[in-house]
Amino acid sequence: MKKRRQGTPQKTHGKPSRRGGIKRRRQAAQKGVETLDRLKDRAAAVRGRHRGEARPGEPAAGERHGRERNGRGVTYLTIRGNEERFGKLCRDDFSYLMAQRIAAPAGVREILLPQSVVGRAQSGHGWFVDEFGGPLCFREATFDRVLTELERAWPDLRSDRVRARRSALVERVRDHVLARLDTATMGLETVDGPLLGAEFLAGREVDTAAFLKGLVLAGFMDEEGHRRMAHNWHRRAFDGELYELGGGEIRIVDVARFEQTGIVDPGQQAWDDAALRELEQLGVVMPLESTGDYLWPRYDQAYFRRRLGEGVCDDLALIRIGAEHGFDAFLGAFVMDALDTYDKHLLSYTSKGSDQALAEEIQERWRERTGRPLASGEEILDLVWFAAKNNAPRTSLSSSHRRFLQTEAGAREPTLLHHWSFLQGRPLADIKLGFARVPAREFYEIAHHRLVAAAFPSSLPSFHTPIDS
């Protein structure tokens, strides 16, 4: 008689026993609970390591203190218990940003800038400071929570309306580009105005192949697989030393289940394949290869870090693309970088993100038509290596989309065009760049040395006297 395998339920009349089925369901449920508990413990440990959570004897709930490297006191506040203060700071910060010289109409600025307010609230920058200039950090600030406060003064900034307008902006770019893949030249303006509302794109016509090249290169440079391959392909920096290259991936999450895990910021630690598979099995994270759209508010996106270390400087990436492929490709890379920004908060999400999905579609259609990819794998890996912050000379800069559009104090043109002026060898403004406020003299000298190391023509930057802000 054949022995029954241990653990296999006995059969009754050709069906699994009811007792065995109940037992398996209980075991599966218990495993899910244990996994969830483990993830909660892991999230709590990370919050303690990275955010200096209060211990017994430290400041009361709702207010914690730390210290920045420059010695300024840092106060960590919870929104609960500080609602009025948080709301006022959000509105003041948004009003300030709206008044900056940003090369986009008010209708575009008002759906872009709440994203900047979120980052400033979490980091204690901009108007999020106390009366002594010390940072006030609301680490749990989110896009929708900030919009809730802004909506009190600007009713049109209701979350669903803002997300719908951002989604329309992304779809407009996608539809415009895909409808013109077979053309020799492409205009960057529609009946609704220039793509993304970027004023310097108005009336501009570009070489289609070059523009698409920039789109594809920028669309793949943040993809985790290419980051990993780039680090294996180029093990050393320009100075011959070993370097680190961090990376991660945007994943679609089930909002309710994600909140149950207790994970606040999955970008604070490195997640391995096994941990992400557990989250997928629990229905917290959607598989990368899943198809279809995931609708907000049931679903949202979260950044999961896969490898620790600094990532890529977007400024250097665009400069390399411009140096190698020209101004039209430079603009294509800018447009794709913008899609990556708007993609963070939409009405519906596509696995891998709208920027990478568009890059993949362009690559595939180009390959079908010509028999070869528009951008080769080696070109993408070389770009990632060139722009890695930890390559040599090192940089901390990586401008946001808002910063590319903004004319900084003392400058004559938006930062994106300022970078192009550097590539053209024109005199530059001695300004501060990006969130890190990196001096232009420092950054463009770094860019020059990297271009020379990569065998691109480049001259040392020269500077004119800054104009009044």
C-alpha positions in Angstrom: 0.0 0.0 0.0 1.3 3.4 -1.0 2.1 5.6 2.0 0.5 9.0 2.2 3.0 11.9 2.3 3.3 13.6 5.6 1.1 16.7 5.7 -1.1 15.6 2.8 -4.8 15.7 3.8 -6.7 12.5 3.8 -9.5 12.3 1.2 -13.1 11.6 1.9 -15.2 10.6 -1.1 -12.6 12.1 -3.5 -12.5 15.5 -1.8 -10.1 17.0 0.8 -11.3 16.7 4.3 -13.0 19.8 5.8 -10.6 19.6 8.8 -7.6 19.6 6.5 -8.8 22.6 4.5 -9.5 24.6 7.7 -6.1 23.7 9.0 -4.4 24.9 5.8 -6.3 28.2 5.8 -5.4 28.8 9.4 -1.8 28.1 8.7 -1.8 30.5 5.7 -3.6 33.2 7.8 -1.1 32.7 10.6 1.8 33.0 8.2 0.3 36.2 6.8 0.0 37.6 10.4 3.6 36.6 11.2 4.9 38.3 8.0 2.9 41.4 8.7 4.2 41.5 12.3 7.8 41.1 11.1 7.3 43.9 8.6 5.9 46.2 11.3 8.9 45.4 13.5 11.2 46.2 10.7 9.4 49.4 9.9 9.6 50.5 13.5 13.3 49.8 13.7 13.9 51.8 10.6 11.9 54.8 12.0 14.0 54.6 15.1 17.3 54.5 13.3 16.6 57.2 10.7 14.2 59.5 12.4 15.5 59.6 16.0 12.2 58.5 17.5 11.6 59.7 21.1 12.7 57.5 23.9 11.6 57.6 27.6 12.6 60.9 29.0 12.7 62.7 25.7 10.2 65.4 24.4 6.5 64.5 24.6 4.5 63.0 21.8 4.0 65.4 18.9 7.4 67.1 19.3 10.9 65.6 19.1 14.3 67.3 18.7 17.5 66.5 16.9 20.4 68.4 15.6 21.7 69.0 12.1 25.3 68.9 11.1 25.5 72.7 11.1 24.3 72.7 14.7 20.9 74.1 14.2 18.2 72.5 16.3 15.7 70.3 14.4 12.2 69.8 15.7 10.2 66.8 14.5 6.4 67.5 14.7 3.4 65.3 14.1 0.6 66.8 12.2 -1.9 65.6 14.7 -1.9 68.2 17.5 -0.3 70.8 15.2 -2.9 71.0 12.5 -3.3 74.8 12.6 0.5 75.4 12.4 1.0 72.8 9.7 -1.8 74.3 7.6 -0.5 77.8 7.8 3.1 76.7 6.9 1.8 74.8 3.9 -0.2 77.8 2.6 2.7 80.2 3.2 5.2 77.9 1.5 2.9 77.4 -1.5 2.3 81.1 -1.9 6.0 81.7 -1.8 6.7 79.1 -4.4 3.9 80.4 -6.7 5.6 83.8 -6.6 9.0 82.5 -7.9 10.1 82.9 -11.5 9.1 79.5 -12.9 8.8 79.2 -16.7 5.2 77.8 -16.6 1.7 79.3 -16.4 -0.1 79.5 -13.0 -2.4 76.6 -14.0 0.6 74.3 -14.3 2.5 75.7 -11.3 -0.4 75.1 -9.0 -0.5 71.4 -9.7 3.3 71.0 -9.7 4.3 73.0 -6.6 2.3 71.0 -3.9 4.8 68.3 -4.5 7.6 70.7 -3.6 5.7 71.7 -0.4 5.6 68.0 0.6 9.4 67.7 0.4 10.0 70.9 2.2 7.5 69.9 5.0 9.2 66.6 5.5 12.7 68.1 5.5 12.1 71.3 7.4 13.0 73.7 4.5 11.4 76.8 3.0 8.8 78.2 5.4 8.9 75.1 7.6 11.1 76.6 10.2 10.6 78.0 13.7 11.2 81.6 14.9 14.9 81.0 15.2 15.3 79.5 11.7 15.5 75.9 13.0 13.9 73.2 10.8 10.3 72.0 11.6 10.0 68.5 10.1 6.6 66.9 9.5 7.9 63.5 8.4 4.4 62.1 7.7 3.4 64.9 5.4 1.9 63.5 2.2 0.7 65.0 -1.1 -3.0 64.6 -0.3 -2.5 65.9 3.3 -0.8 69.0 2.0 -3.6 69.5 -0.6 -6.2 69.3 2.2 -4.6 72.4 3.7 -4.1 74.2 0.4 -7.8 73.6 -0.6 -8.9 75.8 2.3 -7.5 78.8 0.5 -7.6 77.5 -3.1 -10.8 75.4 -3.6 -9.6 74.1 -7.0 -6.7 72.3 -5.3 -8.9 69.5 -4.2 -6.9 66.3 -4.4 -8.9 64.5 -7.1 -8.9 67.6 -9.3 -5.2 68.2 -9.0 -4.5 64.5 -9.8 -6.8 64.7 -12.8 -5.0 67.7 -14.2 -1.6 66.1 -13.7 -2.8 62.9 -15.4 -4.1 65.0 -18.4 -0.6 66.6 -18.6 1.1 63.3 -18.7 -1.3 61.8 -21.3 -1.0 64.8 -23.5 2.8 64.3 -23.8 2.4 60.6 -24.4 -0.3 61.0 -27.1 1.6 63.8 -28.8 4.9 61.9 -29.0 3.5 58.5 -30.0 1.5 60.1 -32.8 4.6 61.5 -34.3 7.2 58.7 -34.1 7.4 58.4 -37.9 7.9 62.1 -38.6 11.1 63.8 -39.4 10.5 66.7 -37.2 8.1 67.3 -34.3 6.6 70.5 -32.8 6.5 70.7 -29.0 3.3 72.6 -28.8 -0.4 71.5 -28.9 -3.6 73.4 -29.0 -3.3 73.5 -25.2 0.1 75.2 -25.3 3.7 73.9 -25.0 4.2 70.4 -23.6 4.1 70.5 -19.8 3.4 74.2 -20.0 7.1 74.8 -20.2 7.3 78.3 -21.8 10.7 77.7 -23.5 9.1 74.9 -25.5 6.5 77.2 -27.1 6.8 77.3 -30.9 9.8 75.0 -30.9 10.3 72.2 -33.5 12.9 69.4 -33.0 14.4 66.6 -34.9 12.2 63.7 -34.0 14.9 61.0 -33.7 17.1 63.2 -31.5 14.2 64.2 -29.2 13.1 60.6 -28.9 16.7 59.6 -28.1 16.7 62.0 -25.1 13.3 60.7 -24.0 14.5 57.1 -24.0 17.8 57.7 -22.3 16.2 59.6 -19.5 13.4 57.1 -19.3 15.7 54.2 -18.5 18.4 55.9 -16.4 16.4 55.6 -13.2 15.4 52.0 -13.8 16.9 49.7 -11.1 18.0 47.0 -13.5 20.0 49.5 -15.6 21.5 51.0 -12.4 22.6 47.6 -11.3 24.1 46.7 -14.7 25.8 50.1 -14.9 27.5 49.5 -11.6 28.7 46.1 -12.7 29.8 47.5 -16.1 31.7 50.4 -14.7 33.1 49.3 -11.3 35.3 52.4 -10.9 34.8 56.1 -11.0 36.7 58.4 -13.4 39.5 58.7 -10.8 40.0 54.9 -10.7 38.5 54.5 -7.2 35.6 52.2 -6.4 32.3 54.0 -6.0 28.7 53.2 -4.8 25.5 53.6 -6.8 22.2 53.5 -5.0 18.9 52.8 -6.5 15.3 51.7 -6.1 12.0 51.3 -7.8 8.6 52.9 -7.7 5.9 50.3 -6.8 2.2 50.5 -6.8 0.7 49.7 -3.4 -2.7 49.0 -1.9 -3.1 52.0 0.3 -5.0 50.3 3.2 -2.8 47.3 3.3 0.3 49.4 3.0 -0.8 51.4 6.1 -1.4 48.2 8.0 2.3 47.2 7.6 3.4 50.3 9.6 5.9 51.2 6.9 6.2 55.0 6.6 9.1 55.5 4.2 10.3 52.4 2.3 13.1 54.5 0.8 15.0 54.6 4.1 16.3 51.1 3.9 17.3 48.5 1.2 14.6 46.0 0.3 15.6 42.6 -1.0 13.7 40.4 -3.4 12.4 38.1 -0.7 10.9 41.0 1.3 9.2 42.5 -1.7 7.8 39.0 -2.6 6.3 38.8 0.8 4.6 42.2 0.3 3.3 41.0 -3.1 1.9 37.8 -1.5 0.1 39.9 1.1 -1.4 42.1 -1.6 0.4 45.2 -0.3 2.6 45.7 -3.4 1.5 45.0 -6.9 3.8 42.8 -9.2 6.0 44.8 -11.6 4.8 42.8 -14.5 1.1 43.4 -13.7 -1.0 45.0 -16.5 -3.9 47.4 -16.4 -4.4 50.6 -14.5 -4.6 50.9 -10.7 -7.0 53.6 -9.6 -6.4 56.1 -6.8 -7.4 56.3 -4.0 -7.4 52.6 -3.5 -3.9 52.4 -5.0 -0.9 54.8 -4.7 2.8 54.6 -5.3 5.8 54.3 -3.0 9.5 54.3 -3.6 11.3 51.2 -2.4 15.1 51.5 -2.1 16.9 48.4 -3.4 20.5 49.4 -2.8 21.9 52.0 -0.4 24.0 54.8 -1.7 23.6 58.0 -3.7 21.9 57.8 -7.0 22.2 59.8 -10.2 22.5 63.6 -10.7 19.8 64.5 -13.2 21.6 67.7 -14.1 24.7 65.8 -15.1 22.6 63.3 -17.0 21.0 66.0 -19.1 24.3 67.7 -19.7 25.8 64.4 -21.0 22.8 63.9 -23.3 23.1 67.4 -24.6 26.9 67.1 -25.1 26.6 63.8 -27.0 23.3 64.2 -28.9 22.5 68.0 -29.1 19.9 70.4 -27.9 16.8 68.5 -29.2 17.8 65.3 -27.2 18.6 67.6 -24.3 14.9 68.8 -24.4 13.7 65.2 -24.8 15.5 64.2 -21.6 14.0 67.2 -19.8 10.4 66.2 -20.9 10.9 62.6 -19.7 12.4 63.8 -16.4 9.2 65.9 -15.9 7.0 62.9 -16.6 8.8 61.1 -13.8 7.9 64.0 -11.5 4.2 64.2 -12.4 3.9 60.4 -12.4 4.2 60.3 -8.6 0.6 61.6 -8.0 -2.0 60.7 -10.6 -5.5 59.4 -10.8 -4.4 56.0 -12.1 -1.0 54.2 -12.2 0.7 51.9 -14.6 3.3 49.4 -13.5 6.9 50.6 -13.9 5.7 54.2 -14.2 4.5 56.3 -17.1 8.0 57.5 -17.9 9.6 54.0 -18.2 6.5 52.6 -19.9 6.7 55.4 -22.6 10.5 54.7 -23.0 9.8 51.0 -23.5 7.1 51.7 -26.1 9.3 54.1 -28.1 12.1 51.6 -28.0 9.9 48.7 -29.2 8.3 50.7 -32.0 11.7 52.0 -33.2 13.1 48.4 -33.2 10.1 47.2 -35.2 10.7 49.9 -37.8 14.5 49.9 -38.0 15.6 46.6 -36.6 17.6 48.2 -33.8 16.9 50.0 -30.6 16.9 53.8 -30.5 19.2 53.8 -27.5 21.6 50.9 -27.0 22.1 49.2 -23.6 25.7 50.4 -23.5 24.6 54.0 -24.1 22.2 53.8 -21.2 24.8 52.2 -18.9 27.4 54.8 -19.8 24.9 57.6 -19.1 24.1 56.2 -15.6 27.8 55.9 -14.8 28.7 59.4 -16.0 25.9 61.0 -13.9 26.3 58.9 -10.7 26.7 61.4 -7.8 29.5 59.3 -6.4 31.5 59.3 -9.6 34.4 61.7 -9.6 34.4 64.5 -9.0 31.5 63.9 -6.6 28.4 66.0 -6.4 25.3 66.3 -4.1 23.2 68.1 -6.7 20.2 66.7 -8.5 17.7 69.4 -9.5 13.9 68.7 -9.4 11.6 69.5 -12.3 10.6 72.7 -10.6 14.2 73.8 -10.2 14.9 73.1 -14.0 12.0 75.5 -14.7 13.0 78.1 -12.2 15.2 81.1 -12.8 17.3 81.3 -9.7 18.1 84.6 -8.0 20.9 86.3 -10.0 20.3 84.3 -13.2 18.9 85.4 -16.6 17.3 82.1 -17.6 15.8 79.0 -16.2 18.3 76.4 -14.8 17.7 74.0 -17.7 18.8 76.7 -20.2 21.6 77.7 -17.9 23.0 74.2 -18.3 22.8 74.5 -22.0 24.6 77.8 -21.9 27.4 76.0 -20.1 27.6 73.4 -22.9 27.8 76.3 -25.4 30.7 77.9 -23.5 28.7 81.1 -22.7 29.4 83.1 -19.5 27.3 81.8 -16.6 25.6 83.4 -13.6 27.3 82.6 -10.3 24.1 81.3 -8.6 23.1 78.5 -6.3 21.6 75.3 -7.8 19.0 72.8 -6.7 17.7 71.8 -3.3 21.2 71.5 -2.0 22.0 75.1 -3.1 25.3 74.0 -4.8 27.4 76.9 -6.0 27.3 77.1 -9.8 31.1 77.5 -9.9 31.5 74.2 -8.0 29.0 72.3 -10.1 30.0 73.4 -13.6 33.7 72.7 -12.8 32.6 69.1 -11.8 30.6 68.9 -15.1 33.6 70.1 -17.1 36.0 67.5 -15.5 33.5 64.7 -16.1 32.9 65.7 -19.7 36.7 65.8 -20.3 37.1 62.4 -18.6 34.4 61.0 -20.9 36.2 62.4 -24.0 33.6 65.2 -24.7 34.8 68.7 -25.7 34.4 71.1 -22.8 35.9 74.4 -21.6 36.2 75.6 -18.1 33.1 77.7 -17.2 33.4 81.5 -17.0 31.0 83.7 -15.0 29.5 87.2 -15.5 28.4 89.5 -12.7 25.1 88.3 -11.3 22.0 90.5 -12.0 19.7 91.7 -9.2 17.2 89.0 -8.2 
